[in-house]
Amino acid sequence: MKHIHQVPNQVSLSLPELNLPAVTGKPLSRTRLEFYSKNLNTHLRIDIFLPENYQTDTTWQYPLLLANDGIDMEAIALAQTTADLAREGKVHPLIIVAVHSTRERKLIYGVAGKPDYADRGNKADAYSLFLMEELLPWIKARFRIINNPAACGIMGFSLGGLMAMDIAWSHSDVFGRVGVFSGSFWWRSKGYDAGYTDADRIMIGKIKETEEPPTEMLFWIQTGTLDEKNDRDKDGIIDSIGDALDLIHELHEHGIPEQQITYVEISEGEHNQATWKLAYPHFLQTLFRRDG
């Protein structure tokens, strides 16, 4: 497939253009717990971030953001940035549940039921079941969540971003918003030395094969021009950007309206928490803006 160099609703930014909001008060409160998963047969660390007035506005219900890669939330200043943007009225106050990965990160993240050529992601189906059958019911039973897909989102970085896309795409009756930071859309069923072609990219293939796509979903997809250096097809575009653009092309082909897809390309953006920290406010203000 020839890569699409421009997509509708593309936002091109440079690192100097990205700024964190001014600190206007305390960060979101955080509760940390260990959650045992029957599906994964292990404990996972969970961080729950509650809005500023959660304990006093006891009749209010809130949107939910589920985050993979919970260990990265401090590095991206999630608690402070979210609280500041909510106080400024730029985003909805929301509940965030951040799930830390385990030592088996390369096994539990991926595309459910479809490990890559090296058998990575072979527990992604169990992780999906953990979220859908164990964690989400537990959250909804204990916190004042708006029980509507339009108010429920999921996000992640790199492999966690790939996992977020797969979960949202497969469970659009629960998730209506998805954010992917430097997503691993290269995830493939064949190695380069085994006759690989672009048709072997697993998530893009899953979208292509979907007969009833989630046409109400909102997508926010970010890449950085320094995410990597590889350019396997020698088209002058690094693979992380080419793969993201090809995935967006498939979303368009499957009837997702262009206004529901935001693609953010950050000049000099790297595959790290420092770039994602600066991109996070844009993500929040796109998918959880106050008038959204």
C-alpha positions as CSV (number, residue, x, y, z in Angstrom):
1,M,0.0,0.0,0.0
2,K,1.3,3.5,-0.8
3,H,1.4,5.5,2.4
4,I,-0.9,8.5,2.7
5,H,1.2,11.5,3.4
6,Q,-1.6,13.7,4.6
7,V,-4.9,12.8,6.3
8,P,-8.0,14.8,7.0
9,N,-8.0,16.4,10.5
10,Q,-4.2,16.1,10.8
11,V,-2.6,18.3,13.4
12,S,1.1,19.0,12.8
13,L,2.9,20.4,15.9
14,S,6.5,20.8,17.0
15,L,7.7,20.2,20.6
16,P,8.2,23.9,21.3
17,E,4.5,24.4,20.5
18,L,3.4,22.0,23.2
19,N,3.0,23.3,26.7
20,L,1.6,22.0,30.0
21,P,-1.2,24.0,31.6
22,A,-0.4,26.3,34.4
23,V,-0.4,24.6,37.8
24,T,-3.5,26.0,39.5
25,G,-3.9,23.7,42.5
26,K,-3.5,20.2,43.7
27,P,-3.3,17.1,41.4
28,L,-6.0,14.5,41.3
29,S,-6.0,12.3,44.4
30,R,-4.7,8.8,43.8
31,T,-5.6,5.5,45.4
32,R,-3.3,2.5,44.7
33,L,-4.3,-1.1,45.1
34,E,-3.3,-4.6,44.1
35,F,-6.0,-6.3,42.0
36,Y,-5.9,-10.1,41.5
37,S,-6.9,-11.3,38.0
38,K,-8.3,-14.8,37.5
39,N,-7.8,-14.5,33.8
40,L,-4.1,-13.6,34.1
41,N,-3.5,-15.5,37.3
42,T,-1.5,-12.6,38.8
43,H,-1.9,-9.4,40.7
44,L,-1.8,-6.1,38.9
45,R,-1.2,-2.7,40.4
46,I,-4.1,-0.3,39.8
47,D,-4.0,3.5,40.4
48,I,-7.4,5.3,40.7
49,F,-7.4,9.0,40.2
50,L,-10.5,10.9,41.4
51,P,-11.7,14.4,40.4
52,E,-11.1,17.2,42.8
53,N,-14.7,17.5,44.1
54,Y,-15.6,13.8,43.9
55,Q,-16.1,13.4,47.7
56,T,-18.3,16.5,48.0
57,D,-20.3,16.5,44.8
58,T,-21.9,13.1,45.7
59,T,-24.6,13.2,43.1
60,W,-22.3,13.8,40.1
61,Q,-21.3,11.1,37.7
62,Y,-18.1,11.2,35.7
63,P,-16.6,10.1,32.4
64,L,-14.1,7.2,32.7
65,L,-10.6,7.0,31.2
66,L,-8.9,3.7,31.4
67,A,-5.1,3.9,30.9
68,N,-2.6,1.1,30.1
69,D,1.0,1.6,31.1
70,G,0.0,2.8,34.5
71,I,3.7,3.1,35.6
72,D,4.1,6.0,33.2
73,M,1.3,8.2,34.7
74,E,3.7,10.0,37.0
75,A,6.2,10.6,34.2
76,I,3.6,12.3,32.0
77,A,2.2,14.4,34.9
78,L,-1.3,12.9,34.4
79,A,-2.7,13.8,37.9
80,Q,-1.5,17.4,37.8
81,T,-2.3,18.1,34.1
82,T,-5.8,16.5,34.3
83,A,-6.6,18.5,37.4
84,D,-5.4,21.8,36.0
85,L,-7.3,21.4,32.7
86,A,-10.5,20.5,34.6
87,R,-10.1,23.6,36.9
88,E,-9.7,25.8,33.8
89,G,-12.9,24.3,32.4
90,K,-11.1,22.9,29.3
91,V,-11.9,19.3,30.0
92,H,-14.5,17.3,31.9
93,P,-13.6,16.2,35.4
94,L,-13.1,12.5,35.0
95,I,-12.2,9.3,36.8
96,I,-8.9,7.7,35.6
97,V,-8.0,4.1,36.2
98,A,-4.4,3.4,35.3
99,V,-3.4,-0.3,35.1
100,H,0.3,-1.1,35.5
101,S,1.7,-3.7,33.2
102,T,3.4,-6.8,34.6
103,R,6.9,-8.1,33.9
104,E,5.2,-9.9,31.0
105,R,4.3,-6.6,29.2
106,K,5.3,-8.0,25.8
107,L,2.9,-10.9,26.4
108,I,-0.1,-9.2,27.9
109,Y,-0.1,-6.3,25.4
110,G,-0.9,-6.8,21.7
111,V,-4.0,-7.9,19.7
112,A,-6.3,-10.3,21.5
113,G,-6.1,-13.8,20.2
114,K,-3.5,-12.9,17.6
115,P,0.1,-13.1,18.8
116,D,2.8,-11.7,16.6
117,Y,5.4,-13.8,14.7
118,A,7.6,-14.2,17.8
119,D,4.5,-15.2,19.9
120,R,4.5,-11.9,21.8
121,G,1.0,-10.9,22.9
122,N,0.0,-14.4,23.6
123,K,-1.8,-13.2,26.8
124,A,-3.5,-10.2,25.2
125,D,-6.8,-12.1,25.1
126,A,-6.5,-12.8,28.9
127,Y,-5.7,-9.1,29.5
128,S,-8.7,-8.1,27.5
129,L,-10.9,-10.5,29.6
130,F,-9.4,-9.1,32.8
131,L,-10.4,-5.5,31.8
132,M,-13.8,-6.4,30.5
133,E,-14.9,-9.1,32.9
134,E,-13.1,-8.3,36.1
135,L,-11.8,-4.7,36.4
136,L,-14.6,-2.7,34.7
137,P,-17.5,-4.3,36.6
138,W,-15.5,-3.7,39.8
139,I,-15.0,0.0,38.9
140,K,-18.6,0.6,37.9
141,A,-19.9,-1.0,41.1
142,R,-17.8,1.3,43.3
143,F,-17.5,4.6,41.5
144,R,-19.9,7.1,40.0
145,I,-19.2,6.4,36.3
146,I,-21.4,7.6,33.4
147,N,-22.5,4.3,32.0
148,N,-22.3,5.2,28.3
149,P,-19.7,4.4,25.7
150,A,-19.5,8.1,24.7
151,A,-18.2,8.9,28.1
152,C,-15.7,6.0,28.4
153,G,-12.2,6.1,26.9
154,I,-9.0,4.1,26.9
155,M,-5.4,5.1,26.1
156,G,-1.9,3.7,26.0
157,F,1.7,4.2,24.9
158,S,3.5,2.1,22.3
159,L,2.4,-1.5,22.8
160,G,-0.1,-0.2,25.4
161,G,-1.5,2.0,22.7
162,L,-1.8,-0.9,20.3
163,M,-3.7,-2.8,23.1
164,A,-5.9,0.2,23.7
165,M,-6.9,0.4,20.0
166,D,-7.6,-3.3,19.9
167,I,-9.8,-3.2,23.1
168,A,-11.7,-0.2,22.0
169,W,-12.3,-1.6,18.5
170,S,-13.4,-4.9,19.8
171,H,-15.6,-3.4,22.6
172,S,-17.3,-0.4,21.1
173,D,-20.3,-1.1,23.2
174,V,-18.2,0.0,26.2
175,F,-15.5,2.4,24.8
176,G,-16.4,5.3,22.6
177,R,-13.0,7.1,22.7
178,V,-9.5,5.8,22.2
179,G,-6.1,7.6,22.4
180,V,-2.9,6.0,21.0
181,F,0.5,7.6,21.7
182,S,3.2,6.2,19.3
183,G,1.2,3.0,18.8
184,S,3.0,-0.2,17.8
185,F,0.9,-0.7,14.6
186,W,3.9,-2.6,13.1
187,W,2.7,-5.6,15.1
188,R,3.0,-8.3,12.5
189,S,2.3,-12.0,11.9
190,K,5.5,-12.6,9.9
191,G,9.1,-11.6,10.4
192,Y,11.1,-9.7,7.7
193,D,13.0,-12.9,6.9
194,A,9.8,-14.9,6.4
195,G,8.2,-13.1,3.5
196,Y,6.7,-10.2,5.4
197,T,4.4,-7.7,3.5
198,D,2.4,-4.8,4.8
199,A,-0.7,-7.1,4.7
200,D,0.9,-9.0,7.7
201,R,0.3,-6.0,10.1
202,I,-2.2,-7.5,12.6
203,M,-4.2,-4.6,13.9
204,I,-4.6,-3.0,10.4
205,G,-5.7,-6.4,9.1
206,K,-8.2,-6.7,11.9
207,I,-9.8,-3.4,11.0
208,K,-9.8,-4.4,7.3
209,E,-11.7,-7.6,8.2
210,T,-14.3,-6.0,10.4
211,E,-17.8,-6.2,8.9
212,E,-19.5,-3.8,11.3
213,P,-17.0,-1.1,12.4
214,P,-17.7,1.2,15.4
215,T,-18.7,4.3,13.4
216,E,-19.5,6.3,16.5
217,M,-16.0,6.0,18.0
218,L,-13.6,9.0,18.4
219,F,-9.9,8.3,17.7
220,W,-6.9,10.3,18.7
221,I,-3.6,8.9,17.2
222,Q,-0.2,10.5,17.8
223,T,3.2,9.9,16.3
224,G,6.6,11.7,16.5
225,T,9.0,12.2,13.6
226,L,11.8,10.8,15.8
227,D,9.7,7.8,17.1
228,E,12.3,5.6,15.3
229,K,14.6,5.5,12.3
230,N,13.4,2.4,10.4
231,D,11.9,2.9,7.0
232,R,11.3,-0.7,5.7
233,D,9.7,0.3,2.4
234,K,12.1,3.1,1.7
235,D,9.3,5.7,1.0
236,G,10.9,8.4,3.1
237,I,8.5,8.0,6.0
238,I,9.6,6.2,9.2
239,D,7.6,3.1,9.9
240,S,5.7,4.3,13.0
241,I,4.3,7.2,11.0
242,G,3.6,5.1,7.9
243,D,1.8,2.4,9.9
244,A,-0.3,5.0,11.7
245,L,-1.3,6.6,8.4
246,D,-2.2,3.2,6.9
247,L,-4.3,2.4,9.9
248,I,-6.1,5.7,9.6
249,H,-6.7,5.0,5.9
250,E,-8.4,1.7,6.9
251,L,-10.6,3.6,9.4
252,H,-11.7,5.9,6.6
253,E,-12.2,3.0,4.2
254,H,-14.5,1.4,6.9
255,G,-16.8,4.4,7.1
256,I,-15.3,6.2,10.2
257,P,-16.1,9.9,9.5
258,E,-13.0,12.0,9.2
259,Q,-14.1,14.4,11.9
260,Q,-14.0,11.5,14.4
261,I,-10.3,10.9,13.8
262,T,-7.6,13.3,15.0
263,Y,-4.0,12.5,13.9
264,V,-1.3,14.4,15.7
265,E,2.2,14.4,14.2
266,I,4.9,16.0,16.4
267,S,8.0,17.3,14.7
268,E,11.0,16.1,16.8
269,G,8.7,14.1,19.0
270,E,10.4,10.9,20.3
271,H,9.2,7.5,21.5
272,N,9.3,8.4,25.2
273,Q,7.4,9.8,28.2
274,A,8.8,13.3,27.7
275,T,7.0,13.7,24.3
276,W,3.9,11.9,25.5
277,K,3.7,14.2,28.6
278,L,3.5,17.2,26.2
279,A,1.0,15.5,23.9
280,Y,-1.3,14.4,26.8
281,P,-3.0,17.8,27.2
282,H,-3.9,17.8,23.5
283,F,-5.3,14.3,23.8
284,L,-7.5,15.3,26.8
285,Q,-8.7,18.5,25.2
286,T,-9.6,16.6,22.0
287,L,-11.5,13.6,23.5
288,F,-12.7,15.0,26.8
289,R,-13.1,18.7,26.1
290,R,-15.8,20.4,28.2
291,D,-18.1,21.0,25.3
292,G,-17.5,17.5,23.9
